[in-house]
Each structure stands twice: as C-alpha cells, then as structure tokens.
Amino acid sequence: MAKKKSVLVQRVNELEDAVTRMFTGEPPAAAPKKRKKRKAKKAAKASSARGGKKTAKSAKKAKKSRKGGRKAAKKTKRKAKKARR
C-alpha cells in the first residue's frame, strides 16, 4: 500500500496545481476528497470498558486504606477516566 501524504504535502501539491492551471488556462481541478477517519474496533472498546472496572475497584480499595490511599485512589480514578476516552 502506498504511504499516505501528509496534509501539508497534499496542500502544497494542490496549490502548485492551482497556480499552473491559472497560467495554462485550464479549468480548476475538482475538490479533493476528504480523508476517512478510522473507527475504533468494538473489541478494543469492550476490553477498555472491562479495564475501567478493574481500575474503579482498585480505586475503591485504595480509598479504604490510610491517607496514602487517597493519592492512589485519585491516580487510579484518573487512569480509568483516561482509558474511557
């Protein structure tokens, strides 16, 4: 499969093409097609949801322990939130 061009390279090529068309008198080129965004697979989402439950449990356990547990609970809570995104 051919390597995808970066957005900058694509834009440069479009502009160069537009300038040459201006001087040669050719009609403007068709608008470039938008890139398709890759969607996350369902399996990956399901596993991350399961992982979120684990971190939530560990956060609860950490909360039950002494003062130091508060910091750990916050950390695991943050990680769980990040994993959900």
C-alpha positions as CSV (number, residue, x, y, z in Angstrom):
1,M,0.0,0.0,0.0
2,A,1.3,3.5,-0.9
3,K,2.3,5.7,2.0
4,K,-0.2,8.4,2.7
5,K,0.9,12.0,2.1
6,S,1.0,14.4,5.0
7,V,-1.7,17.1,5.0
8,L,0.9,19.8,4.3
9,V,2.3,18.0,1.3
10,Q,-1.2,17.4,-0.1
11,R,-2.0,21.1,0.3
12,V,1.3,22.2,-1.3
13,N,0.5,20.0,-4.3
14,E,-3.0,21.4,-4.6
15,L,-1.7,24.9,-4.6
16,E,1.0,24.2,-7.1
17,D,-1.6,22.6,-9.3
18,A,-3.9,25.6,-8.9
19,V,-1.1,28.1,-9.9
20,T,-0.2,26.1,-13.0
21,R,-3.8,25.8,-14.0
22,M,-4.1,29.6,-13.7
23,F,-1.3,30.2,-16.1
24,T,-2.2,27.5,-18.6
25,G,-5.9,28.4,-18.7
26,E,-7.2,25.0,-17.7
27,P,-10.4,24.8,-15.6
28,P,-9.9,24.4,-11.8
29,A,-9.4,20.9,-10.5
30,A,-12.2,19.0,-8.6
31,A,-12.3,19.5,-4.9
32,P,-10.1,16.9,-3.1
33,K,-11.9,14.1,-1.3
34,K,-12.0,14.2,2.4
35,R,-10.0,11.5,4.3
36,K,-11.9,8.8,6.0
37,K,-11.3,8.6,9.7
38,R,-10.5,5.2,11.1
39,K,-13.0,4.0,13.7
40,A,-12.0,2.1,16.8
41,K,-13.0,-1.6,16.7
42,K,-15.7,-2.8,19.0
43,A,-13.4,-5.4,20.7
44,A,-11.0,-2.7,21.7
45,K,-13.8,-0.7,23.3
46,A,-15.1,-3.7,25.2
47,S,-11.7,-4.5,26.6
48,S,-11.1,-0.9,27.7
49,A,-14.5,-0.9,29.4
50,R,-13.5,-4.0,31.4
51,G,-10.2,-2.4,32.3
52,G,-12.1,0.6,33.6
53,K,-14.0,-1.7,36.0
54,K,-10.7,-3.0,37.4
55,T,-9.3,0.4,38.0
56,A,-12.5,1.5,39.6
57,K,-12.2,-1.5,42.0
58,S,-8.6,-0.7,42.8
59,A,-9.6,2.9,43.4
60,K,-12.2,1.8,46.0
61,K,-9.6,-0.5,47.7
62,A,-7.1,2.3,47.8
63,K,-9.7,4.7,49.3
64,K,-10.4,2.2,52.1
65,S,-6.7,2.2,53.2
66,R,-5.0,5.0,55.1
67,K,-4.2,8.6,54.0
68,G,-1.7,7.5,51.3
69,G,-4.6,5.6,49.7
70,R,-6.3,8.9,48.8
71,K,-3.5,9.7,46.4
72,A,-3.5,6.3,44.8
73,A,-7.3,6.4,44.5
74,K,-7.1,9.7,42.7
75,K,-4.4,8.3,40.4
76,T,-6.4,5.2,39.5
77,K,-9.5,7.2,39.0
78,R,-7.6,9.5,36.6
79,K,-6.3,6.5,34.7
80,A,-9.8,5.0,34.5
81,K,-11.1,8.3,33.1
82,K,-8.3,8.4,30.6
83,A,-8.9,4.8,29.5
84,R,-12.5,5.6,28.8
85,R,-11.6,8.3,26.3
